Amino acid sequence: MDVTAGWYLALGAVLFVIGASGMLLRRNALVMFMSIELMLNAVNLTFVAVGRHTGDLNGQVAVFFVMVVAAAEVVVGLAIMIAVFRRRSSASVDDLAMLKG
Amino acid sequence: MAELLLFIVFGSIALIGALTMVLHPNPVHGALGLMATMLSIAVFYVVNSGHFIAAVQVVVYAGAVMTLFLFVIMMIGVDRAENLEERLPLQRPLAIGLGIAFLVLIVLIGSNAWITAPASAEAANGTVEAVADLLFTDWLLPFEVTTLLLIIASVGAVALAQFEPTQRQRDEE
């Protein structure tokens, strides 16, 4: 039985949905952030799998750029989280309701 | 045959790791689960002939990013119990329902043969040389712009780390 690109696309879809539901269900800011990373990884997997199917390397270059952006995002996001934690000592996103009218 | 075996073994590891991250109450276990998922995705990159991307995945994602995550989890404290009580009454059932609907939609789309490009005879070989060849010709401008992005991100992180609340902000709390 051959493993085609469709198998990897299905696995990527399942991983993406797990990440999206983690984003919606959890209240811990760090876990929500990790869910975003999982979604990015699922999309990267589909890029590489389709790139192999079509014999095109541009998908892998796109994955490289996604990784750069994700690294920058993690640096800034975690810095914001620590700055928030210093003032509110809580990692729960529900406690950040200062803008609520 | 070998590829099928690899897909089954590392696909299950990736799924178990992802589910651990979402369902386990302790964020440290979640981070380790996500690390397992990222390493199995690196294996899939190798199988799909993305050799350079697989190395970057292990070094940058599973190495640097997840270490940073673990570091921050340790700083912020893991013993605090998470309050899972929802303030929006419909959030949880809606989230689960929409997640299932989204999965069904993706499977429906994916079960149709929508990859229109024909399967290529020659395999894409993502060696360092081949990827660099594309990166420094067609993608040169985006590559240069990422340097700007990284500088802005590091300056921003330093600025956030040095932030001290002023006296007025302290009084307001």
Interface residues (C-beta under 8 A of the other chain):
Chain A: M1 D2 V3 A5 G6 W7 Y8 L9 A10 L11 A13 V14 L15 F16 V17 I18 G19 A20 S21 G22 L24 L25 R26 R27 N28 L30 V31 F33 M34 S35 E37 L38 N41 N44 L45 V48 A49 V50 G51 R52 H53 T54 G55 D56 L57 N58 Q60 V61 V63 F64 F65 M67 V68 V69 A70 A71 A72 E73 V74 V75 V76 L78 A79 I80 M81 I82 A83 F85 R87 S90 A91 S92 D94
Chain B: E3 L4 F7 G11 A14 L15 A18 L19 M21 V22 P27 G30 A31 L34 T37 M38 I41 F44 Y45 N48 S49 G50 F52 I53 V56 Q57 V60 Y61 A64 V65 L68 F69 V72 I73 M75 I76 G77 R80 E82 N83 L84 R87 Q91 R92 A95 I96 L98 G99 F102 L103 I106 V107 G110 I115 A117 P118 A119 S120 A121 E122 A123 A124 G126 A130 V131 L134 L135 D138 W139 P142 T146 L149 L150 I152 A153 S154 G156 A157 L160 A161 F163 P165 E173
